[in-house]
Amino acid sequence: MTIRIGSQEDPGFLHGVAAEFPPTIVIDDGSHVAHHMIASFQALFPALQPGGVYIFEDLAFHFNESARRFQDAKAHQGLADMPIFEYLNRFMRARAATVEVPDKSWGFDRYAFEHIDSVTVAGGFIAVRKKAPRDTETDISFFENELTNGYGNRNEAAYRYAEYLIKHEINLDRAASLLPEILAAEPRDEPMMSSLLNVLIRLENFDAAAETAYKLVRVNNNNASYWDQLAMIERRRNRPEQEAAALTRLAEMQPHAAGHHHRLSHLHDHLGNHQAALNAARRAHELEPQIADFRQRVVELESR
């Protein structure tokens, strides 16, 4: 047995021990003071091995007659005053709501939100499990078996399978083969079409992506992100006229986005529409007069 003795208030000691003995389980059975527990968690959880467990022990002390001694977190190493349950509640709520990264999280909080797999409350303790790498081969075998043997609704099973592949960024070709099959039965399913579009873009299959994007804008003509994706796709396909048409619609929906007008200026100029190019350049400069490129674009076109 190897023993190291140090303080929970010493992050250097904690980091050193974790580096020497990369933990698969951490049991905080130290001072039980809230700010010590938070400081230790922030120092040691990143070093915890994937699939490992971090345990906050003897939390009953935060409820008995001397609870105030343990509950009140003091400002410590940049930590805000926060009782331990209030601190941990954010992670429990995020897991219950299946939120990967809540808005405005950063630093250690972002790391924790991204790596906490579960939070378990039991008698006197809370156990936080760190995510382990998924066994994707087993999952894929399950999904393929579900499709082959026809369990339940095939379209629902295929959609879950495709979404799994997209989320884990594996075998996107398989996802791209599943989604059109589902859309054949539900041709106006907008979320499914959007998923297919994103997969095709990531696969750089821009001809198929263009076909899907045009279907999407027919289904929902007022979604700016679809027009933005369509403009990008047509740019990748080297079709300036079609890109200009998509970007014009996008600029109508987002009239104060100077970048759209600046790009349109170049497209119109390429297509030989000098006045349209100048008008777009002036609009971009009007919206963002401090940007030198926009000002120079107007000067260049006016000098012709």
Buried (B, 14 or more C-beta within 10 A) or exposed (E): EEEEEEBBBEBEBBBEBBEEEEBEEBEBEBBBBBBBBBBBBBBBBBBBEEEBBBBBBEBEBBEEEEEEBBBBBEEBEEBEEBBBBEBBEBBBEBBEEEBEBBEEBEEBBBBBBEBBBEBEEEEEBBBBBBEEEEEEEEBBEEBEEBBEEEEEEBBEBBBBBBBBBBEEEBBBEBBBEBBBBBBEEEEEBBEBBBBBBBBBBBBEBBEBBBBBBBBBBEBEEEBBEBBBBBBBBBBBBEBBEBBBBBBBBBBEBBEEBBBBBBBBBBBBBEBEBEEBBBBBBBBBBEBBEEBEEBBEBBEBBEEE
